[in-house]
Amino acid sequence: MARFLIVGQGHSASMLADALGREGHVVGGVAHADRGALEHVAIVCWLDASSPERFLLRSVDSSMRGFLYQAGEHERSVSETATRNSIPVAILRADPLEIEAWLAAALLAIGSLLEGRVGALS
């Protein structure tokens, strides 16, 4: 069991939270995250279109073990910030409008983060 923080709202965020909850994980969700939301969180799932760079910088000394980022316009800065600060990151490139394929890819990415394997996933 792990604690997850899902940043963002919408159908995909709800589906992911439900799937993780069914697996026995503890899931919290916020529209916009701050450092205080990270307490005892293992994996952050950033599904929001806003830039997570400042959040990532603040998470360096937290319990966060991995960061799932829905590919978007901030992908390069996310990758660079994560690499520079030794934060395991998985980039989720699946289309959130194709919910079944997206959910499967998201759960695969989360599994890789929990197991210490990272990378870009479609």
C-alpha positions in Angstrom: 0.0 0.0 0.0 1.2 3.5 -0.9 0.0 7.0 -0.5 -0.8 8.9 -3.7 -1.5 12.6 -4.5 -3.3 13.3 -7.7 -3.0 16.9 -8.9 -5.7 17.9 -11.3 -9.4 17.3 -11.8 -11.5 15.6 -14.4 -12.6 12.1 -15.5 -9.1 10.7 -15.8 -8.1 11.9 -12.3 -11.3 10.3 -10.9 -10.7 7.0 -12.8 -7.1 6.8 -11.6 -8.1 7.5 -8.0 -10.7 4.8 -8.1 -8.4 2.3 -9.6 -5.6 3.0 -7.0 -8.2 2.8 -4.2 -9.4 -0.6 -5.4 -5.8 -1.8 -5.2 -5.7 -0.7 -1.5 -3.7 2.5 -1.9 -4.5 5.7 -0.1 -5.3 8.5 -2.6 -5.8 12.2 -2.1 -6.6 14.7 -4.8 -6.2 18.4 -5.1 -6.8 20.9 -7.9 -3.5 22.8 -7.1 -0.8 21.3 -4.9 1.6 22.9 -2.5 4.4 21.5 -0.4 2.1 20.8 2.5 0.1 18.3 0.4 3.2 16.0 0.2 3.1 14.7 3.8 3.7 11.0 3.6 3.0 10.8 -0.1 4.9 8.2 -2.1 3.8 9.1 -5.7 2.5 12.3 -7.1 0.4 12.1 -10.3 0.5 15.5 -12.0 -2.5 15.5 -14.4 -2.9 19.2 -14.4 -1.8 21.4 -17.3 0.0 23.9 -15.0 3.8 23.7 -14.6 4.9 21.5 -11.8 8.5 22.8 -11.7 8.2 24.8 -8.5 6.3 22.0 -6.8 9.1 19.5 -7.8 11.8 21.8 -6.4 9.9 22.0 -3.1 9.5 18.2 -3.0 13.2 17.4 -2.9 13.3 16.7 0.9 9.9 15.0 1.1 8.8 11.4 1.2 7.9 11.4 -2.5 9.4 8.4 -4.3 8.2 9.2 -7.8 6.4 11.6 -10.0 4.0 10.8 -12.8 3.6 13.6 -15.3 0.9 13.7 -18.0 2.9 14.8 -21.1 2.3 18.4 -22.0 4.0 21.7 -22.6 6.2 21.5 -19.5 7.7 18.0 -20.2 11.2 19.3 -20.9 11.3 21.4 -17.6 9.8 18.5 -15.7 12.5 16.1 -17.0 15.3 18.5 -16.4 14.2 19.4 -12.9 13.6 15.8 -12.0 17.0 14.7 -13.3 18.9 17.6 -11.6 17.2 16.7 -8.3 17.3 12.9 -8.5 13.5 12.6 -8.6 12.2 9.5 -10.3 9.8 10.6 -13.0 7.6 8.8 -15.5 6.1 10.7 -18.5 2.7 9.5 -19.4 2.1 10.1 -23.1 -1.2 8.2 -23.5 -4.2 10.2 -24.6 -6.4 10.8 -21.6 -9.5 10.9 -23.9 -8.9 7.2 -24.6 -9.6 6.4 -21.0 -9.0 2.6 -20.9 -5.7 2.8 -22.7 -4.7 5.8 -20.6 -5.6 4.2 -17.3 -3.6 1.0 -18.2 -0.6 3.1 -19.1 -0.9 5.2 -16.0 -1.1 2.1 -13.7 1.9 0.6 -15.6 3.9 3.9 -15.0 2.9 4.0 -11.4 4.0 0.4 -11.0 7.4 1.2 -12.5 7.8 4.1 -10.1 7.0 2.0 -7.1 9.5 -0.6 -8.3 12.2 2.0 -9.0 12.0 1.8 -12.8 11.3 5.0 -14.6 10.9 6.3 -18.2 8.5 7.6 -20.8 5.3 5.6 -21.4 2.8 5.9 -24.1 
